[in-house]
Amino acid sequence: MPKTVADVMSRDPIVVRAETPLKEAIQILAERHISGLPVVDDVGKLVGIISETDLMWQETGVTPPAYIMFLDSVIYLKNPATYERDLHKALGQTVGEVMSKNPIAISPDKTLKEAATIMHDRSVHRLPVLDGTDQVIGILTRGDIIRAMAASQE
C-alpha cells in the first residue's frame, strides 16, 4: 500500500494571517528553523504562503526593468507589472503584502508519489495539506518525502 500525504505530513503546522507583521513571521521562521508558513484568513482557509524566497526581496531590493527609448516612447524589455509586484514585496510590512498568493495545496489522501510529482513539476518546496473544508491540517515538505523514502529503504 503506497504511503499517503497524511502518513508523512507535519500535522497542525504553524500558520500566520495576512495582517501578521512581517517581523513576527521572520522571527517564527528563524526560531523554528522552517522555510515557509501557510497564510490563512479569519476562518482558517488558505490564502497564501510566505517563504524564504518571498522574504529575499526585503534584503536584495528590486532592480527597475530595462527599457529603451524610441521616438520619445519608453519600451520596457521586461514586464513593468512584475517590477511593481516585486517592489511591493520589497517594501511590504505585513505577511499579506509579501506572501505568494494562490498556493498549490494537496489533500491528505493523495499518494506521496502524487505529491512529489506536483512539487517537482511546480518547483515548490512545501505543500499545505487541506481537509474537505479547505482548512490547513498539515504541511508536506520535500524533506518529509525524502525522510519517508529513506525509512522505506531500511
ROMARVEX-108672 format. One record per residue (C-alpha): residue number from 1; residue in one letter; x negated, y negated, z. Coordinates in nm, 3 decimals, m for minus. Layout:
BEGIN
> resi, resn, u, v, w
> NUM, A, X, Y, Z
...
END
This chain:
BEGIN
> resi, resn, u, v, w
> 1, M, 0.000, 0.000, 0.000
> 2, P, m0.161, m0.331, m0.104
> 3, K, m0.216, m0.594, 0.162
> 4, T, 0.018, m0.891, 0.160
> 5, V, m0.040, m1.256, 0.238
> 6, A, 0.141, m1.203, 0.572
> 7, D, m0.116, m0.936, 0.669
> 8, V, m0.409, m1.172, 0.635
> 9, M, m0.291, m1.535, 0.671
> 10, S, m0.359, m1.751, 0.974
> 11, R, m0.028, m1.797, 1.150
> 12, D, 0.110, m2.123, 1.288
> 13, P, m0.151, m2.346, 1.125
> 14, I, m0.219, m2.696, 1.248
> 15, V, m0.016, m2.937, 1.038
> 16, V, m0.009, m3.316, 1.011
> 17, R, 0.251, m3.560, 0.886
> 18, A, 0.220, m3.822, 0.613
> 19, E, 0.220, m4.102, 0.872
> 20, T, m0.062, m3.942, 1.075
> 21, P, m0.357, m4.184, 1.089
> 22, L, m0.640, m4.068, 0.867
> 23, K, m0.889, m4.091, 1.155
> 24, E, m0.682, m3.837, 1.350
> 25, A, m0.676, m3.590, 1.058
> 26, I, m1.053, m3.627, 1.010
> 27, Q, m1.103, m3.555, 1.383
> 28, I, m0.891, m3.237, 1.359
> 29, L, m1.081, m3.113, 1.055
> 30, A, m1.418, m3.179, 1.220
> 31, E, m1.334, m3.040, 1.565
> 32, R, m1.161, m2.725, 1.434
> 33, H, m1.417, m2.661, 1.158
> 34, I, m1.146, m2.636, 0.892
> 35, S, m1.145, m2.786, 0.544
> 36, G, m0.779, m2.870, 0.491
> 37, L, m0.441, m2.920, 0.654
> 38, P, m0.084, m2.882, 0.531
> 39, V, 0.116, m3.206, 0.545
> 40, V, 0.482, m3.172, 0.646
> 41, D, 0.781, m3.403, 0.668
> 42, D, 1.009, m3.465, 0.968
> 43, V, 1.180, m3.126, 0.930
> 44, G, 0.860, m2.929, 0.874
> 45, K, 0.880, m2.893, 0.496
> 46, L, 0.556, m2.902, 0.299
> 47, V, 0.491, m3.235, 0.121
> 48, G, 0.117, m3.222, 0.061
> 49, I, m0.229, m3.102, 0.157
> 50, I, m0.517, m3.307, 0.290
> 51, S, m0.859, m3.159, 0.228
> 52, E, m1.224, m3.250, 0.248
> 53, T, m1.208, m3.327, m0.124
> 54, D, m0.937, m3.589, m0.066
> 55, L, m1.149, m3.746, 0.207
> 56, M, m1.464, m3.774, m0.004
> 57, W, m1.316, m4.085, m0.170
> 58, Q, m1.342, m4.260, 0.167
> 59, E, m1.721, m4.228, 0.158
> 60, T, m1.806, m4.230, m0.210
> 61, G, m1.584, m4.515, m0.322
> 62, V, m1.448, m4.543, m0.672
> 63, T, m1.608, m4.641, m0.999
> 64, P, m1.389, m4.852, m1.227
> 65, P, m1.310, m4.687, m1.560
> 66, A, m1.541, m4.763, m1.851
> 67, Y, m1.398, m4.984, m2.122
> 68, I, m1.490, m5.162, m2.442
> 69, M, m1.375, m5.500, m2.568
> 70, F, m1.240, m5.509, m2.921
> 71, L, m1.081, m5.818, m3.076
> 72, D, m1.002, m5.967, m2.733
> 73, S, m0.842, m5.643, m2.617
> 74, V, m0.959, m5.412, m2.340
> 75, I, m0.969, m5.046, m2.441
> 76, Y, m1.018, m4.810, m2.149
> 77, L, m1.224, m4.500, m2.217
> 78, K, m1.056, m4.321, m1.926
> 79, N, m0.702, m4.347, m1.793
> 80, P, m0.682, m4.656, m1.567
> 81, A, m0.398, m4.492, m1.371
> 82, T, m0.649, m4.233, m1.246
> 83, Y, m0.869, m4.518, m1.121
> 84, E, m0.575, m4.675, m0.936
> 85, R, m0.489, m4.340, m0.770
> 86, D, m0.850, m4.285, m0.666
> 87, L, m0.879, m4.642, m0.535
> 88, H, m0.565, m4.588, m0.327
> 89, K, m0.725, m4.276, m0.178
> 90, A, m1.049, m4.460, m0.105
> 91, L, m0.867, m4.736, 0.082
> 92, G, m0.599, m4.521, 0.248
> 93, Q, m0.540, m4.536, 0.622
> 94, T, m0.281, m4.259, 0.660
> 95, V, m0.268, m3.896, 0.555
> 96, G, 0.015, m3.973, 0.311
> 97, E, m0.199, m4.225, 0.122
> 98, V, m0.484, m3.979, 0.072
> 99, M, m0.324, m3.632, 0.055
> 100, S, m0.277, m3.431, m0.261
> 101, K, 0.093, m3.414, m0.340
> 102, N, 0.288, m3.117, m0.479
> 103, P, 0.059, m2.850, m0.334
> 104, I, 0.071, m2.494, m0.456
> 105, A, 0.217, m2.264, m0.190
> 106, I, 0.288, m1.893, m0.161
> 107, S, 0.537, m1.667, 0.017
> 108, P, 0.421, m1.416, 0.280
> 109, D, 0.540, m1.112, 0.082
> 110, K, 0.306, m1.172, m0.215
> 111, T, 0.005, m0.944, m0.251
> 112, L, m0.348, m1.062, m0.181
> 113, K, m0.426, m0.999, m0.547
> 114, E, m0.150, m1.242, m0.650
> 115, A, m0.279, m1.499, m0.401
> 116, A, m0.638, m1.458, m0.521
> 117, T, m0.526, m1.500, m0.883
> 118, I, m0.342, m1.824, m0.801
> 119, M, m0.641, m1.959, m0.607
> 120, H, m0.880, m1.873, m0.888
> 121, D, m0.661, m1.999, m1.174
> 122, R, m0.570, m2.324, m0.999
> 123, S, m0.910, m2.382, m0.831
> 124, V, m0.756, m2.419, m0.484
> 125, H, m0.927, m2.320, m0.161
> 126, R, m0.616, m2.269, 0.051
> 127, L, m0.251, m2.184, 0.008
> 128, P, 0.014, m2.287, 0.259
> 129, V, 0.246, m1.994, 0.327
> 130, L, 0.615, m2.085, 0.327
> 131, D, 0.915, m1.894, 0.459
> 132, G, 1.254, m1.886, 0.284
> 133, T, 1.340, m2.235, 0.413
> 134, D, 1.012, m2.390, 0.291
> 135, Q, 0.873, m2.412, 0.645
> 136, V, 0.496, m2.372, 0.679
> 137, I, 0.441, m2.046, 0.868
> 138, G, 0.078, m1.985, 0.780
> 139, I, m0.218, m2.070, 0.566
> 140, L, m0.430, m1.842, 0.349
> 141, T, m0.785, m1.940, 0.261
> 142, R, m1.040, m1.795, 0.025
> 143, G, m1.234, m1.688, 0.334
> 144, D, m0.932, m1.490, 0.460
> 145, I, m0.924, m1.297, 0.132
> 146, I, m1.298, m1.227, 0.140
> 147, R, m1.274, m1.103, 0.502
> 148, A, m0.984, m0.873, 0.404
> 149, M, m1.189, m0.736, 0.114
> 150, A, m1.484, m0.669, 0.345
> 151, A, m1.261, m0.499, 0.604
> 152, S, m1.107, m0.269, 0.340
> 153, Q, m1.455, m0.151, 0.236
> 154, E, m1.553, m0.037, 0.585
END
